[in-house]
Amino acid sequence: MYRTVIMFLLALSLTGCAGLSPYSISENTLENHLMDAIADFDRQQLQSGSPLSVALKDADITLGPDGRDVAVIDVSGEVALNILMARLPVNIALKVEGSPVYDHEDRAVYIRRLQLLDSRVESSLYNQDLTPLTENVMRSLSQLLETFPVYRLDESDPTQALFGLVPMDIRVAPGRLEFVMADE
């Protein structure tokens, strides 16, 4: 009974604050988390024996461009194929657009439904058509963003821990993601 009353009061207080957006995530915070997620992904891939390594040099996330509910992710870095004691690096630059989605069970934000907007792949060692590589990198990026969140609620922060207890959703606003009460 006591727990039900506490949950009701918590939900009521968060509902009252939903219009004020009590918690939001900035583009800069998402960029930092994305860089960390890709570094973790690369470490896991290399540990599992993959010959492909990925190192991001820059990540730029734009939330809500033109008032749309999307995130535009502009990344640049290096993809390298490590075979037979040789390293074949390729510079990449991708610009993709996707929908930020909050997964309540994981208490994390993912970017889903990716579309490639622009790409550039260059190698000083290889002067052939690199379109197949772009497609593979895009597939890998999609897989990464589907499985690794660009943001996860910090359970040690009392405010964020409360958001994990009630049905929340996110809303894209220019420059930030806002947590709001979920429509159920």
Helices and strands as residue ranges (DSSP letters): H 2-18, E 24-26, H 27-47, E 52-63, G 65-67, E 71-83, E 86-103, E 108-122, H 131-147, E 151-152, H 158-165, E 168-173, E 176-181
